[in-house]
């Protein structure tokens, strides 16, 4: 063999060795990461929403990998050792305080009455310090506002619970707030929508760290119908364009929800109402909410414009139109219809329909 050929062969052999060695080191590092027990710290505070912190707690707790039975060490952290009262009155004892908690690998910031946490310099400093060395920081619901206050959402795509999408745009002006995702993964920072979306976000974290099968097993253990491709996002539903409250109780004896259903392009809400008020009077009170900005549940700056109305002694109906934030044209209908055989009992209906929507129902 010629000298040049020998040198080339030895060079290739050396390169191959170092490449294989580097691959082996990377594989070893990946296996070490798989076997590492990660600390999952969940912040709790007075007024915390129950499912926002128990959803992730339960989900991470049902995780079992091929290399270890307990991938996560999960614990709650509060500003002090006193019992925390949740948004619905549950009393919870934190495992650690921010003074003695282990350093987290995964940090979960739930929502609820978040102002107390945001107003605490001690909590905010703990959050910022803990986040620096954390692998993942995940907010749930309006816990995103805590991250915004901490300056951790700038330049990111983020989301929050449906009713606070517009307010988050104000709280995090340097972030891009979306309303069509159950969670948004920016790498280190993950934000989820409201309540049950905390489970989807947690399952996504498990999938990232341990694979789809491990996440599916955790969901199965909880009997949770996990669909990673689900398009259900409350903030995207068309009911955001229907008022959430109505000043109608003053003229009714009862006002009972009957149906609330639809999708992103259409929505229908129905109530059963009883009382001596005429259909025209009921409709007038129903319509009063269309011009009352405080009654819209999602801070939507939409202006309903009446197009026509029909009123009789038995029923009343009006047609409306409005444009949404993207300039899409919508039609709205408000109606009061009698229930056959039941005196002074009516079905009140409000429905909306985006015009030219491919799969929307007609609001007529």
The 8 nearest C-alpha neighbors of each residue, nearest first, counted from 0:
[[1, 2, 5, 4, 3, 6, 8, 7],
 [2, 0, 4, 3, 5, 6, 7, 8],
 [1, 3, 5, 4, 6, 0, 7, 8],
 [4, 2, 6, 5, 1, 7, 0, 8],
 [3, 5, 7, 1, 6, 2, 8, 0],
 [4, 6, 8, 2, 3, 7, 9, 1],
 [7, 5, 3, 9, 4, 8, 10, 2],
 [6, 8, 10, 4, 5, 9, 3, 11],
 [9, 7, 5, 11, 10, 6, 4, 12],
 [8, 10, 12, 6, 11, 7, 13, 5],
 [11, 9, 7, 13, 12, 8, 6, 14],
 [12, 10, 14, 8, 13, 9, 15, 7],
 [11, 13, 9, 15, 10, 14, 8, 16],
 [12, 14, 10, 16, 11, 15, 9, 17],
 [15, 13, 11, 17, 16, 12, 18, 10],
 [16, 14, 12, 18, 13, 17, 11, 19],
 [17, 15, 13, 19, 14, 18, 20, 12],
 [16, 18, 20, 14, 19, 15, 21, 13],
 [19, 17, 21, 15, 20, 16, 14, 22],
 [20, 18, 22, 16, 21, 17, 23, 15],
 [19, 21, 17, 23, 18, 22, 16, 24],
 [20, 22, 24, 18, 23, 19, 17, 25],
 [23, 21, 19, 25, 24, 20, 26, 18],
 [24, 22, 26, 20, 21, 25, 27, 19],
 [23, 25, 27, 21, 22, 26, 28, 20],
 [24, 26, 28, 22, 27, 23, 29, 21],
 [27, 25, 29, 23, 28, 24, 22, 30],
 [26, 28, 24, 30, 25, 29, 23, 31],
 [27, 29, 31, 25, 26, 30, 24, 32],
 [30, 28, 26, 32, 27, 31, 25, 33],
 [29, 31, 33, 27, 32, 28, 26, 34],
 [30, 32, 28, 34, 33, 29, 27, 35],
 [33, 31, 29, 35, 30, 34, 28, 36],
 [34, 32, 30, 31, 35, 29, 209, 66],
 [35, 33, 31, 32, 66, 67, 30, 36],
 [34, 36, 32, 33, 37, 31, 70, 67],
 [37, 35, 70, 71, 34, 72, 38, 69],
 [36, 38, 71, 104, 35, 72, 70, 39],
 [37, 39, 72, 103, 104, 71, 73, 105],
 [40, 38, 73, 105, 103, 72, 106, 104],
 [39, 41, 106, 74, 103, 75, 107, 73],
 [42, 40, 107, 75, 76, 106, 74, 108],
 [41, 43, 76, 108, 75, 77, 107, 40],
 [44, 42, 77, 76, 47, 41, 75, 45],
 [45, 43, 47, 83, 77, 46, 116, 42],
 [46, 44, 84, 83, 85, 47, 43, 112],
 [45, 47, 86, 85, 112, 111, 84, 44],
 [46, 48, 111, 85, 86, 44, 45, 112],
 [49, 47, 111, 86, 51, 110, 50, 85],
 [48, 50, 51, 52, 53, 47, 85, 86],
 [51, 49, 53, 54, 52, 194, 48, 195],
 [52, 50, 109, 48, 194, 49, 54, 53],
 [51, 53, 50, 54, 109, 55, 49, 56],
 [52, 54, 56, 50, 55, 57, 51, 49],
 [55, 53, 50, 57, 198, 56, 52, 51],
 [54, 56, 58, 57, 53, 201, 198, 52],
 [57, 55, 53, 54, 59, 58, 60, 52],
 [58, 56, 60, 54, 55, 59, 53, 61],
 [59, 57, 55, 60, 61, 56, 54, 198],
 [58, 60, 62, 61, 56, 57, 55, 71],
 [59, 61, 57, 58, 62, 56, 71, 73],
 [62, 60, 217, 58, 59, 57, 63, 220],
 [63, 61, 217, 59, 60, 64, 70, 213],
 [62, 64, 68, 69, 70, 61, 67, 213],
 [65, 63, 67, 66, 68, 213, 62, 70],
 [64, 66, 67, 63, 68, 213, 209, 33],
 [65, 67, 64, 34, 33, 68, 63, 30],
 [68, 66, 64, 69, 65, 70, 34, 63],
 [67, 69, 63, 64, 70, 66, 65, 62],
 [68, 70, 71, 67, 63, 36, 62, 72],
 [69, 71, 36, 67, 37, 68, 63, 35],
 [72, 70, 37, 36, 69, 73, 38, 39],
 [71, 73, 38, 39, 37, 36, 74, 70],
 [74, 72, 39, 71, 38, 40, 56, 75],
 [75, 73, 40, 94, 41, 39, 76, 72],
 [74, 76, 41, 93, 94, 40, 42, 95],
 [75, 77, 95, 42, 96, 93, 41, 43],
 [78, 76, 96, 43, 79, 93, 42, 44],
 [77, 79, 96, 97, 122, 76, 80, 44],
 [80, 78, 96, 77, 81, 97, 95, 98],
 [79, 81, 96, 93, 82, 77, 95, 78],
 [82, 80, 79, 83, 92, 93, 77, 78],
 [81, 83, 92, 91, 90, 80, 84, 93],
 [84, 82, 91, 45, 90, 44, 92, 85],
 [85, 83, 90, 45, 88, 89, 46, 91],
 [84, 86, 46, 47, 88, 89, 87, 45],
 [85, 87, 46, 48, 47, 88, 111, 84],
 [88, 86, 85, 89, 49, 48, 46, 84],
 [87, 89, 85, 84, 86, 90, 46, 83],
 [90, 88, 85, 84, 87, 91, 86, 49],
 [89, 91, 84, 83, 82, 88, 85, 92],
 [92, 90, 83, 82, 93, 84, 89, 85],
 [91, 93, 82, 83, 94, 81, 90, 80],
 [94, 92, 75, 95, 76, 77, 91, 80],
 [95, 93, 75, 74, 76, 92, 96, 80],
 [96, 94, 76, 100, 93, 99, 75, 77],
 [95, 97, 77, 79, 76, 98, 78, 99],
 [96, 98, 78, 100, 99, 77, 76, 125],
 [97, 99, 96, 100, 95, 78, 79, 125],
 [100, 98, 96, 97, 95, 101, 76, 102],
 [99, 101, 95, 97, 96, 98, 102, 76],
 [102, 100, 103, 99, 38, 40, 95, 97],
 [101, 103, 100, 129, 104, 38, 133, 40],
 [104, 102, 38, 105, 40, 39, 133, 106],
 [103, 105, 133, 38, 134, 37, 39, 106],
 [106, 104, 39, 135, 103, 133, 134, 136],
 [105, 107, 136, 40, 39, 103, 41, 137],
 [108, 106, 41, 137, 138, 136, 40, 109],
 [107, 109, 138, 142, 42, 139, 137, 41],
 [110, 108, 139, 142, 51, 52, 138, 107],
 [111, 109, 142, 141, 140, 139, 48, 47],
 [110, 112, 47, 48, 113, 46, 86, 141],
 [113, 111, 46, 114, 47, 110, 86, 115],
 [114, 112, 111, 116, 115, 110, 117, 142],
 [113, 115, 117, 116, 112, 118, 145, 119],
 [116, 114, 118, 117, 113, 119, 112, 45],
 [115, 117, 119, 114, 118, 113, 122, 44],
 [118, 116, 114, 115, 119, 145, 113, 123],
 [117, 119, 115, 116, 114, 120, 123, 122],
 [118, 120, 116, 122, 121, 117, 123, 115],
 [121, 119, 123, 122, 124, 118, 117, 116],
 [122, 120, 124, 119, 123, 125, 78, 97],
 [121, 123, 125, 119, 124, 120, 126, 116],
 [122, 124, 126, 120, 125, 121, 127, 119],
 [123, 125, 127, 121, 126, 122, 128, 120],
 [126, 124, 122, 128, 123, 127, 129, 121],
 [127, 125, 123, 129, 124, 128, 130, 122],
 [126, 128, 124, 130, 125, 129, 123, 131],
 [127, 129, 125, 130, 131, 126, 124, 132],
 [130, 128, 126, 131, 127, 125, 132, 133],
 [129, 131, 133, 127, 128, 132, 126, 136],
 [130, 132, 129, 128, 133, 127, 134, 126],
 [131, 133, 130, 129, 134, 104, 128, 103],
 [134, 132, 104, 130, 135, 105, 131, 103],
 [133, 135, 104, 105, 187, 132, 136, 130],
 [134, 136, 187, 105, 133, 188, 106, 137],
 [135, 137, 106, 188, 105, 107, 187, 189],
 [138, 136, 189, 107, 190, 188, 108, 106],
 [137, 139, 108, 190, 142, 143, 109, 107],
 [138, 140, 109, 191, 142, 197, 110, 51],
 [139, 141, 193, 160, 159, 192, 110, 142],
 [142, 140, 110, 143, 144, 159, 160, 139],
 [141, 143, 110, 109, 138, 139, 144, 145],
 [144, 142, 141, 146, 138, 145, 147, 159],
 [145, 143, 147, 142, 146, 141, 148, 167],
 [144, 146, 148, 142, 143, 147, 117, 149],
 [145, 147, 149, 143, 151, 144, 148, 150],
 [146, 148, 144, 150, 149, 145, 152, 171],
 [147, 149, 145, 150, 146, 144, 117, 170],
 [148, 150, 146, 147, 151, 145, 123, 127],
 [151, 149, 147, 148, 152, 146, 153, 171],
 [150, 152, 146, 149, 147, 153, 148, 188],
 [153, 151, 147, 155, 150, 174, 154, 146],
 [154, 152, 173, 174, 155, 151, 150, 171],
 [153, 155, 174, 173, 152, 156, 175, 151],
 [156, 154, 174, 152, 153, 157, 175, 185],
 [155, 157, 175, 176, 174, 183, 177, 154],
 [158, 156, 176, 190, 183, 175, 155, 177],
 [157, 159, 177, 176, 190, 192, 191, 178],
 [158, 160, 192, 140, 141, 191, 164, 193],
 [159, 161, 193, 192, 140, 163, 162, 141],
 [162, 160, 234, 163, 164, 233, 159, 193],
 [161, 163, 297, 160, 164, 296, 234, 298],
 [164, 162, 166, 165, 161, 160, 167, 297],
 [165, 163, 167, 166, 161, 162, 159, 160],
 [164, 166, 168, 167, 163, 298, 169, 297],
 [165, 167, 163, 169, 168, 164, 170, 298],
 [168, 166, 170, 169, 164, 165, 171, 163],
 [169, 167, 166, 165, 171, 172, 170, 176],
 [168, 170, 166, 167, 172, 171, 165, 173],
 [169, 171, 167, 168, 172, 166, 147, 144],
 [170, 172, 168, 174, 169, 173, 147, 167],
 [173, 171, 169, 168, 174, 170, 175, 153],
 [174, 172, 153, 171, 154, 175, 152, 155],
 [175, 173, 154, 153, 155, 171, 172, 156],
 [174, 176, 156, 157, 155, 177, 173, 154],
 [175, 177, 157, 158, 156, 168, 174, 178],
 [178, 176, 158, 179, 157, 175, 180, 156],
 [177, 179, 234, 235, 180, 158, 164, 176],
 [178, 180, 235, 232, 177, 234, 181, 230],
 [181, 179, 182, 178, 232, 183, 177, 158],
 [182, 180, 192, 191, 232, 196, 179, 183],
 [181, 183, 191, 180, 190, 192, 200, 184],
 [182, 184, 190, 189, 157, 191, 185, 180],
 [185, 183, 189, 186, 188, 182, 190, 187],
 [186, 184, 188, 189, 187, 183, 155, 156],
 [187, 185, 184, 188, 189, 135, 134, 136],
 [186, 188, 135, 185, 136, 134, 189, 184],
 [189, 187, 136, 185, 186, 137, 135, 184],
 [190, 188, 184, 137, 183, 185, 136, 138],
 [191, 189, 138, 183, 137, 182, 157, 158],
 [190, 192, 182, 139, 181, 159, 196, 140],
 [191, 193, 159, 160, 140, 181, 196, 158],
 [194, 192, 140, 160, 196, 159, 195, 139],
 [193, 195, 51, 196, 50, 197, 140, 192],
 [196, 194, 197, 198, 193, 50, 54, 199],
 [195, 197, 199, 198, 194, 192, 193, 181],
 [196, 198, 195, 200, 199, 139, 194, 54],
 [199, 197, 201, 196, 54, 200, 195, 55],
 [200, 198, 196, 202, 201, 197, 203, 195],
 [199, 201, 203, 197, 198, 202, 182, 191],
 [200, 202, 204, 198, 203, 199, 55, 197],
 [203, 201, 205, 199, 204, 214, 200, 198],
 [202, 204, 206, 200, 201, 205, 199, 207],
 [205, 203, 207, 201, 206, 202, 208, 200],
 [206, 204, 202, 208, 203, 207, 214, 209],
 [205, 207, 210, 211, 203, 214, 209, 204],
 [208, 206, 204, 205, 210, 209, 203, 211],
 [207, 209, 205, 206, 210, 204, 33, 32],
 [210, 208, 206, 205, 207, 213, 64, 33],
 [211, 209, 206, 212, 213, 207, 208, 214],
 [210, 212, 206, 214, 213, 215, 209, 207],
 [213, 211, 215, 214, 210, 216, 206, 209],
 [212, 214, 216, 215, 211, 210, 209, 64],
 [215, 213, 217, 206, 211, 216, 212, 205],
 [214, 216, 212, 218, 213, 217, 211, 219],
 [215, 217, 219, 213, 214, 218, 220, 212],
 [216, 218, 61, 214, 220, 62, 219, 215],
 [219, 217, 215, 223, 221, 216, 220, 222],
 [220, 218, 222, 216, 221, 217, 223, 215],
 [219, 221, 217, 218, 222, 216, 61, 223],
 [220, 222, 223, 218, 219, 217, 61, 58],
 [223, 221, 219, 220, 218, 224, 217, 225],
 [222, 224, 218, 221, 225, 219, 220, 217],
 [225, 223, 226, 222, 218, 219, 221, 215],
 [226, 224, 223, 218, 227, 199, 215, 219],
 [225, 227, 229, 228, 224, 199, 230, 223],
 [228, 226, 229, 225, 199, 203, 202, 230],
 [227, 229, 226, 230, 225, 231, 181, 180],
 [230, 228, 226, 231, 227, 232, 225, 181],
 [229, 231, 232, 228, 180, 179, 181, 227],
 [232, 230, 229, 233, 181, 235, 180, 179],
 [231, 233, 234, 235, 181, 179, 180, 230],
 [234, 232, 235, 236, 161, 231, 160, 179],
 [233, 235, 161, 178, 232, 236, 179, 162],
 [234, 236, 179, 233, 232, 178, 263, 237],
 [237, 235, 263, 262, 233, 238, 234, 239],
 [236, 238, 263, 239, 266, 265, 264, 240],
 [237, 239, 241, 240, 236, 266, 267, 265],
 [238, 240, 237, 241, 297, 236, 296, 234],
 [239, 241, 238, 237, 242, 299, 295, 301],
 [240, 242, 238, 239, 243, 295, 349, 351],
 [243, 241, 295, 294, 244, 296, 288, 240],
 [242, 244, 296, 295, 294, 241, 245, 239],
 [245, 243, 294, 242, 246, 288, 295, 296],
 [246, 244, 247, 288, 285, 243, 294, 242],
 [247, 245, 248, 284, 244, 288, 285, 249],
 [246, 248, 249, 284, 245, 250, 285, 251],
 [247, 249, 251, 250, 246, 254, 252, 253],
 [248, 250, 247, 251, 246, 252, 284, 253],
 [249, 251, 248, 247, 276, 274, 252, 281],
 [252, 250, 274, 248, 253, 273, 249, 272],
 [251, 253, 274, 273, 254, 250, 248, 272],
 [252, 254, 272, 273, 251, 255, 248, 274],
 [255, 253, 272, 271, 270, 248, 251, 256],
 [254, 256, 271, 270, 253, 257, 272, 269],
 [257, 255, 270, 258, 269, 271, 254, 259],
 [258, 256, 270, 269, 271, 255, 259, 268],
 [257, 259, 269, 268, 256, 260, 270, 267],
 [260, 258, 268, 267, 269, 257, 261, 266],
 [259, 261, 267, 266, 258, 268, 262, 238],
 [262, 260, 266, 265, 267, 263, 259, 237],
 [263, 261, 236, 265, 264, 237, 266, 260],
 [262, 264, 236, 237, 235, 265, 261, 266],
 [265, 263, 353, 359, 262, 237, 352, 356],
 [266, 264, 352, 262, 261, 351, 237, 359],
 [267, 265, 261, 351, 350, 237, 238, 260],
 [266, 268, 350, 260, 259, 349, 261, 351],
 [267, 269, 259, 349, 258, 348, 350, 260],
 [270, 268, 348, 258, 257, 347, 256, 259],
 [269, 271, 256, 257, 347, 255, 346, 272],
 [272, 270, 346, 255, 254, 345, 257, 347],
 [271, 273, 254, 345, 253, 344, 346, 270],
 [274, 272, 344, 253, 252, 343, 251, 345],
 [275, 273, 251, 252, 343, 276, 344, 272],
 [274, 276, 343, 277, 273, 251, 250, 252],
 [277, 275, 274, 280, 250, 281, 278, 251],
 [276, 278, 280, 279, 281, 275, 312, 313],
 [279, 277, 281, 314, 280, 315, 335, 282],
 [280, 278, 282, 277, 281, 315, 310, 283],
 [281, 279, 283, 277, 282, 278, 276, 284],
 [282, 280, 278, 284, 283, 279, 285, 277],
 [281, 283, 285, 279, 280, 284, 286, 278],
 [282, 284, 280, 286, 285, 281, 279, 287],
 [283, 285, 287, 281, 282, 247, 286, 246],
 [286, 284, 282, 283, 287, 288, 281, 245],
 [285, 287, 283, 288, 289, 284, 282, 333],
 [288, 286, 284, 289, 285, 290, 283, 291],
 [287, 289, 291, 286, 290, 245, 285, 294],
 [290, 288, 286, 287, 291, 303, 242, 292],
 [289, 291, 288, 287, 292, 303, 302, 286],
 [292, 290, 288, 293, 289, 294, 287, 295],
 [291, 293, 294, 295, 290, 298, 300, 289],
 [294, 292, 291, 295, 296, 298, 288, 242],
 [295, 293, 244, 242, 292, 243, 291, 296],
 [294, 296, 242, 243, 293, 292, 297, 298],
 [297, 295, 243, 162, 298, 294, 242, 239],
 [296, 298, 162, 299, 295, 239, 163, 161],
 [299, 297, 296, 295, 165, 300, 162, 292],
 [300, 298, 297, 301, 295, 240, 239, 296],
 [299, 301, 298, 302, 292, 324, 323, 295],
 [302, 300, 299, 323, 303, 322, 321, 240],
 [301, 303, 321, 304, 300, 290, 322, 289],
 [302, 304, 321, 320, 289, 319, 301, 305],
 [305, 303, 320, 319, 321, 302, 306, 318],
 [306, 304, 319, 307, 318, 320, 303, 317],
 [305, 307, 319, 318, 304, 320, 308, 317],
 [308, 306, 318, 317, 305, 309, 319, 316],
 [309, 307, 317, 316, 318, 310, 306, 315],
 [308, 310, 316, 315, 317, 311, 307, 314],
 [311, 309, 315, 279, 314, 316, 308, 312],
 [312, 310, 313, 314, 315, 309, 279, 278],
 [311, 313, 314, 278, 277, 310, 279, 315],
 [314, 312, 311, 278, 337, 336, 315, 277],
 [315, 313, 336, 278, 311, 335, 312, 310],
 [314, 316, 310, 335, 278, 279, 309, 334],
 [315, 317, 334, 309, 308, 333, 335, 310],
 [318, 316, 308, 333, 307, 332, 309, 334],
 [319, 317, 332, 307, 306, 331, 305, 308],
 [320, 318, 305, 331, 306, 304, 330, 332],
 [319, 321, 330, 304, 329, 331, 303, 305],
 [322, 320, 303, 329, 302, 328, 304, 330],
 [321, 323, 328, 326, 327, 329, 301, 324],
 [322, 324, 326, 327, 325, 301, 321, 328],
 [325, 323, 326, 322, 327, 301, 300, 299],
 [324, 326, 323, 327, 322, 328, 301, 329],
 [325, 327, 323, 322, 324, 328, 321, 329],
 [328, 326, 322, 323, 325, 329, 353, 324],
 [327, 329, 322, 354, 353, 321, 326, 323],
 [330, 328, 353, 321, 354, 352, 320, 322],
 [329, 331, 320, 352, 351, 319, 353, 321],
 [332, 330, 351, 319, 320, 350, 318, 352],
 [331, 333, 318, 350, 349, 317, 319, 362],
 [334, 332, 349, 317, 348, 316, 318, 350],
 [333, 335, 316, 348, 315, 347, 336, 317],
 [334, 336, 347, 315, 314, 346, 278, 345],
 [335, 337, 314, 346, 345, 334, 347, 338],
 [338, 336, 345, 344, 339, 346, 314, 313],
 [339, 337, 345, 341, 344, 340, 336, 346],
 [340, 338, 341, 337, 342, 344, 345, 336],
 [339, 341, 338, 342, 337, 344, 343, 345],
 [342, 340, 339, 344, 338, 343, 337, 345],
 [341, 343, 344, 340, 338, 339, 273, 337],
 [344, 342, 274, 273, 275, 341, 345, 337],
 [345, 343, 273, 342, 341, 338, 272, 337],
 [346, 344, 337, 338, 272, 336, 271, 347],
 [345, 347, 271, 336, 270, 335, 272, 337],
 [348, 346, 335, 270, 269, 334, 345, 271],
 [347, 349, 269, 334, 333, 268, 346, 350],
 [348, 350, 333, 268, 332, 267, 269, 334],
 [351, 349, 267, 332, 266, 331, 268, 362],
 [350, 352, 331, 266, 265, 330, 362, 332],
 [351, 353, 265, 330, 362, 329, 264, 354],
 [354, 352, 329, 264, 356, 328, 265, 330],
 [353, 355, 329, 356, 328, 352, 330, 327],
 [354, 356, 357, 353, 359, 328, 358, 352],
 [357, 355, 359, 354, 353, 358, 264, 352],
 [356, 358, 359, 355, 264, 354, 360, 353],
 [359, 357, 356, 360, 264, 355, 265, 262],
 [360, 358, 356, 264, 265, 357, 361, 352],
 [359, 361, 265, 362, 352, 358, 264, 356],
 [360, 362, 363, 352, 359, 265, 354, 351],
 [363, 361, 352, 351, 350, 360, 332, 331],
 [362, 361, 332, 318, 331, 330, 350, 352]]
